[in-house]
Amino acid sequence: MQDPVADLLRFVDGSPTPYHAVETAVALLEEAGFARLDERDGWTLSPGERAYVVRAGGSLAAFEVGSKPPAEAGFRIVGAHTDSPNLRIKPVADVRAHGYQQLAVEPYGGVLLHTWLDRDLSLAGRVVLRDGDDVRTELVDLERPLLRIPSLAIHLNRELAQDGLKLNAQQHLVPVVGLSERENLAALVRESLAGRRGKTRRAKAHKGGEILAYDLMVYDTQPAACAGANREFVLAPRLDNLASCHAGLRALLAAGEAGRIAATRAIVFWDHEEVGSRSRAGAAGPFLADLLARIASGFEASGRKASPTSQLSERAVARSWLVSADMAHAVHPNYADRHEPGHRPVIGRGPVIKRNMNQSYATDAETAGLFAALCAHVGVTPQHFVTRSDLGCGSTIGPISAARIGIRTVDVGNPMLSMHSCREMAGAADVAPMIEVLAAFFGSELPDQALR
């Protein structure tokens, strides 16, 4: 990886949906020698083995087995999420109104609705197809500018200047897709699948098929870019939280090149964080617990016989650490009063440790100290964020995982602006330091006193 910023831009552009983010990450993992595991199979694992597993298409875990059993050396885990707030297509999507063809959408997560107006939008996701008795799932990306949600001209909305923009998610966000009544969503998807089949060997074997169901999402077609007087800003969709996925993935790959350690290191990227993580593929589901238990028992099965009372997973968790990586709020120059004094992260000045006394973040003194020590190890000074006492605090997969698994957790992230916008803003200078700190986390034999 020559330029981490350019690499991040490619990663984001190649990942318009959680399913595509997983596909993009898998390609990089396989290039580095990671082998795919199937959750339906038994796992027997050996020191140094590299593997990954995908759940429900949008969640991914990858790991490198340490030199010692997890029950003796624990896990080093970086967690993030693949999903971002957006607009998603409803099951019966085709809408015709006043001569226009439109698509019915539903907001997903805490969307800044106004940021989706007047943009060149497209569709991507996955579809379930049937060819005779064969039912399969394929990714789809229509790629080209296809949709637009036009704003209402001020001449027809004179109260805008006094009352501000007020959008009704049901009425005002229905994108326009065309004028022809002959076209529909199914036809557009089939056209895109035909193009994908022409590009991939796997898809050429299929002839099409009946569309049974889909998970399709609207996305902005404008490519990610660097901007600013000195190109110091990264402008892109889905930085929350693909930027953290990218950092965790690149850190795992970099740490593996540096050499093996006793602990087993892993990344876990969950879907559905933006809507509460309550799914079989979300952080509130069993994915991480299943993974840790199977790695612990799989290592044991490969070299020695485990007794029924060995409590491998529980012992491993007690020796483990999780870095919950999710983007952080940079101080906004036009709204500085919305930030807690003394805790105003600035874009370009490095990673942020996030803290909330009411456990919206899982950070405590022990885990914050660990991350601060890792920052010092690579020559980085961390910033700090807390929410004002009179404002509500957002949350992450950190406290969910800490409560469900019992693992020590720190919540961190790079500072950004325009969070949950259709197009977000972060710092180019922050990309490499986060990767370096996470690589140090993966590559360090943590001191014994930190485990007491």
N, C-alpha and C positions, 0 to 999 in steps of 0.2 A: 504494500500500500504506500505509494509515493506521496500522495497529497490527501490527507484525511478529509479535508473540506470537500474536494471534488468527489471523493468516494462517498461521502454522505449525500451529496446532491444526486449522484447516480442511484444510490440506495432508495432514496425517497421517490424519485421519478419512476423507478421500477416497481413501486409498491403502492398502487392506488387503493388497495383494500387489504385487510388483514391476511386474506388468503394469498395475495400476491407478495406481501411482506414475508410470509413463511416460505413461499417458493423462492424468493430472492435470497433469503438467508440459507436455505437448503443448498442452493447452488454453490455458495461460498463454503459451506461446511463440507460438502462432498469433495470440492476441489482440495480441501485441506486434509482429506482422508477420513472424514467421519462417515460411518456406515449407518444406514437406516435400520431401526428396530421396529418390530411390530408388537403392539400391546397384547395381541392375542397369543404370542409365543412366550415360552419360558426364556429367561435371560441368564446366561452364564458369562460373567465378566472377569477380565484379567487386568492387572496393573498396566496402565498406559493405553488401554483400549479407548477409542474415540467413537461415540455413537450419538444419534439423535432420534427423537420420536415426535410425531405430529399427532395432535388430538383435535378432532372436529374441524380440521382445515385451517383454522386461524390461530392455533396455539402451538408452540414449539418449545421443546427442551433439548438441549445438547450438553454433553458432558465428556470429560476426560477422566478416567478412573485413576486415582492416586496410587502411590506405591504401597500404602498400607490400607487395611480395611476401613471403611467409613466409621465403623464402630470405635475404631482406635484413633482415627485422624480427622473425622468429620467431613463436612462439605463447605465449600466456598461458593456461594450462589449469587448471581446478579439477576434480579427480576425486573421486568419491564412489561409494557403492554403494546399490542399491535394495533389496537383500534383507535379511532379518532372520531370526534363528533362530526356528523355529516347528515346527508339526506338519503334515505333508503326507499327503494321502490316497493310499493304495496303489491300484494298478490294479484289483484285485478287492477292493472295499471293504466290501461288505455282510457283516456278521457278525451271527448270531443266537445268543444264549446265555442260557439260563435265563429265557426269557420277554422278554428285552430285544433291541431292535434296536440295533446298534452299527456303527461305521465303523472299519476298520483304518487306522492311521496310522503314519507313520515320522518320527522326529525329524530335523529339518534343521538342521545346524550345531550349535553348542555351546549347546544349550537348557538353561536352568534348569528342569528338568522339574517340580519341585514347584509352580512359580508358575502352572502351567496347571490346577491342581486347583480345583474348585468355582467356576468362572467361567462367565459366560454367553457361550458361544462360537457362532460362525457359520462359514460357508464362503465363500470367494471364490477366483477364479482365472480360468482360461480353459478352454474346451472346443472340441474339433474336431467339427464337425457335417457330415453328408452329406444333401443333398436331391437325389436322383437323381444326376446327374453333377456336381453342385456340391458341392465340399468347401470349408469356410470355418472360420475361427476367430472365436469371440466371447468377450468377457469376461462373467463372471457373478459376481454377489454376492448371496448369499441374505439378507443384511442382518439378518434377525431372529434373536433368540436361538434356537438350534437344538440345540446340543450341550452336553454337560456331562461332565466327568471327575470323578465323585464320589470324595472321599477316603474312606478306611475309618474308621469310628467308632473312637474310642479304646477302647471297651468290647471290641472285637474285635482290638485291636492294643495290648495292654498293654505290650509291650516298647518302644513308641515313646518313652516318657519316658527310658529308659536308653540305647537304641541309636540313636535318631534315625530320621528317615524315610528308608527305602530303597525306591526305585522301580525296577522292572524295566521298561524301555521297551517290551518286547514284551507283557507281561502287564498292567501297571497303568495304562497311558495310553490304553486303548481307550475313546473317548467313547461315551456313550449318546445315541441320537438318537430313540428312541421305543419303543413297545410293540407297534405293529401290524406284523404280518408281511407286510401287503400293500404297505406303503411301502418304497421303496428309494432309493438315491442318485440314480439316473437320473431317477426321478419328481420328486425335489426340485429337481434341476437344470433339468428342463424347465419346472417351475412358475416358477422364477426367470427363465428366459429369456423366457417368455411375458410376465412383468411388465416386463422390460426392453424388449421389443419395443413394448409399449404406451407407453413413455416416449421412445423415440428414433425419428427418421424412418428412419434406415438400417435398423434392425431390423424395422420394420413390413413391409418387402418380403419377409421370410422367413417361412415357415410352420412352422418347427420343424426337424425332421430327426432322423436317427439319430445318437446320440452315439458317435463313434468312439474318442475318447481325451480325457483331461483332465489339467490341472495344477491341482489344487485344494489350498488351504491353510486351516488353521484359524486364526481370529483372534478376539480379544476384542472384544465389541460395546460395551463401556463407552466412551463418547466421551472424547477427550483433554480435559484440564481444567487450570486453574491452582489451586494449593492453597498452604497455608501461612498463617501469621499475617498476612502482607502480600501474599499471592498471589505469593510469590517463586519458587515451584516450578512447573515444567511436568510433569504426570503424563500419560503417554501410552504406548501401544505403539509399537514400531518407531522410537523416537528414534534408536537405532543402526540405520540411519544416515540415516533420512529427514530428520532435522534438518539434516544436512550437505548433503543434496541440495537442501533448501529454501533454505539459505543461499547455495549456489552459484548456483542458478537466479535468486534475487532479486538477487544481486550482478551477474550478467550483464545482467539487464534494467535495473538501475539504472545500470550503467556505460554501456550503450548510449544511455540518455537524456542522459548527461553529454557525449557526443561521441565521435568516432572517434579512434583512435590508429593508429600505424604497424603495430603488431603485430596479428595475428589472435587474438581471444580466444574461448575455448571452454569448455564444460562437458562432461564425460564421466561418465555414471552407469552403472556396470557392475552386472550381476547376478552371483550366485554367489560373492561375496567370502567369505561365511560358510562356504563349503565348499572354499576353496582357489583359487577363480578359474580353475580348469582347465576352460574351456568356450569355445565360439566366441563367446559373449557375455560372457565374464569377462575380467578384466584380464590374465590369462596368455594369452589368445587374441589375434588380430590386429586387433581392432576399432580401437584407437587408432592403431596403425601404418598401417592402411589409411586411416583418416581423415586423418592428417597428410599422407601421400603424395598423396592425391587432392586435398586443398585446395591443396597446393603446386603440383602440376602443373595443376590446374584454373585457378588464378590465372594461371599462365604462359600457358596455352592461350588465355586471354581477351584477352591484350594483346600477346604477343610469342612468337616461336618459340623453344622450348627446345632446346638442343643435347643430344645423347645423353650428354654428359659433364658436364652442368650440376649433377648431384647435388643437386637441389632439396630433397628431403626431408631428406637428411643435413645440409645447410647450415641448414635451418630448425630442426631439432632442436638443433643446436649453439648456437642463439640463444634457446632456449626455456626456460620454467620451468613446473613442475607443482606445484600445491598439492594434496596428498592430504589431503582433509578427512574425518575419521572421528572419532567421539566419543571422549573421553578419560576416564580414571578419576579422578573426584574422590576426595579423601580421605574414607574412611568413618569417621564418629565412633565407631563401635563396634568398628572393626577398624583403627585407625590404625597398628598395628604391622605391617600388611601393606604399608605404603607406605614408600618410600625417604625418609629425613629430608632436608629441604631441597627436596623435589620432591613436594609434597602439594597439588595444585590444589584450590581451593575453589569450589563452585558459586556463581555470581553475580559472580565476579571476573575474568571475561574468558577469551579464547582461550588454549589450551594448546599449546605447542610440544613435540612428543614426540621423544625421542631414545633410541637403543639402539646401543651400540658394536658389537654383533654383527649389525647391519643388519636387525633386525626392523622398524625404521623407517628410512626413507631419508634422514632429516635429517643434514646436516653443518654445519660452521660457516658456510659460504657461504650455504646456503639458510636456516639459522636466522637469520642476520643480515639477510637480505632480509625475512623475515617480521617480525622485530622492528622493522625500519625502517618497514614498512608500518603496524604497530600504532602506532608513535610518530606517524606522519603523521596518524592519525585520533584521537589522544589516548587510546590504549589501552595498558595495560601487560600484556604476555603473561606467562602462568604457564608452568611447566616440569614435565614428567613423565618420569621414568625408572623402570623396574621394579627392585625390590630385586635385588641380585646373587645371592641364593639362591632366586629365583623365576623361572619361565619368563616370557617376554614374548610377548604377542600380536602380531599383525602386521596389515598393511593392504594396500591396492592400491599403496601408495607404492613399496616396494622391488621389487615385481613389475614395475611400469611403468618404474621407473628402470633395472632390469636389462634389460628387454626392448627399451626404446626408446632408452636412453642419455640421458635427459632429466634435468636437475637438478631435484631433488624435495625438498620439505619436508613432513613429516607433522605435521598440526595437528588440533585438534578442541576442541569445547566440553566442559567437565567434566560428568560425570553419575554417578549411582548406579544400582544395580539393572540394570547392563548385562546383556543377554541374558535378562532377565526377560520374562514375558508383558506386564508393564506397567513402564515405566522412569521415571526421575526426572532432570530437568535443571533449569536455572535460567532464569527468565523474563528476567532482566537480561543474560543472555549472548547472547540471540538477535540483537538489533540490532548489537552490536559485531562479531560475526563477519561479518555481512553487509557492514558498513562496511569492514572490513579487506579482504575479498575484492573488494569493489567498487573499492577503492584499487589492489589488485593488477591488476585488469582495466583500470583507467583510467590507470595510470602508464606513462610512458616510462622504463623502467628505465635507470639510469646506465650509461654505456659501460664503466666500470671493472668493473662486475659481470659483464660478458660476456667478460672476458679469461680 
